[in-house]
Each structure stands twice: as structure tokens, then as C-alpha cells.
Amino acid sequence: MVVAAVDAYLAFRIESYITTGLWYVLLVVKAFALGDSVFRKDEFFVAADKQNKVFWLLVLGVFFVLHLVFGNSIFLNMIGTVAALVYLIDVRPTLRAMHQR
């Protein structure tokens, strides 16, 4: 019985470390996407037909703050992570290509 309790405690500790690690990784992803969008010119967003800079700043900023305030909300974190990944995978490469022209 004692061994099972120790194993359960160890399992919960490992789960806690993994969850905390993922929380920080997703926070860094959102912070990077937000920081990158701050330094891009508004003209590039419009020319690339990727919404506009204000839209991306609002979306990424709101979900970054929600991640900090409501860190345990899986639903809000999933939506914010998807928004950040869309920015990083779709919008950012297009803006970088336009900047290099």
C-alpha cells in the first residue's frame, strides 16, 4: 500500500513538472509571436493580405495576458497557442519574405 502511494506521488510530481514546462514553453511561443509582430511594419501586413498589424497585436496580446492570468484554462491556452502558431507558421514567413525584397 505504501509503495502505491509513493508511486502515485511520483506520478503526480512528474505530471506537475511536465505541465509546468509546457506552460512556460507555450508562454515563450506566445511572447515571441507578440514580440515579432510588434517590430513588423503595418504596410507589410496589408500588402501580404494577412489582416493588419493591429489585429495581430490585439489577438496575440490578449491571449498572452490571458495565459498569464488564467494559466490553467486549457481552452483559452489552446486558442491562444493556435493563434500564435498561425502567426509564426503563416504570417511571419510571408512578412519576412516581403522585408527581404
HELIX and SHEET records of a PDB file:
HELIX    1   1 VAL A    2  PHE A   39  1                                  38    
HELIX    2   2 ASP A   42  ALA A   47  1                                   6    
HELIX    3   3 LYS A   53  VAL A   69  1                                  17    
HELIX    4   4 ILE A   74  VAL A   86  1                                  13    
HELIX    5   5 TYR A   87  VAL A   91  3                                   5    
HELIX    6   6 ARG A   92  GLN A  100  1                                   9    
END                                                                             
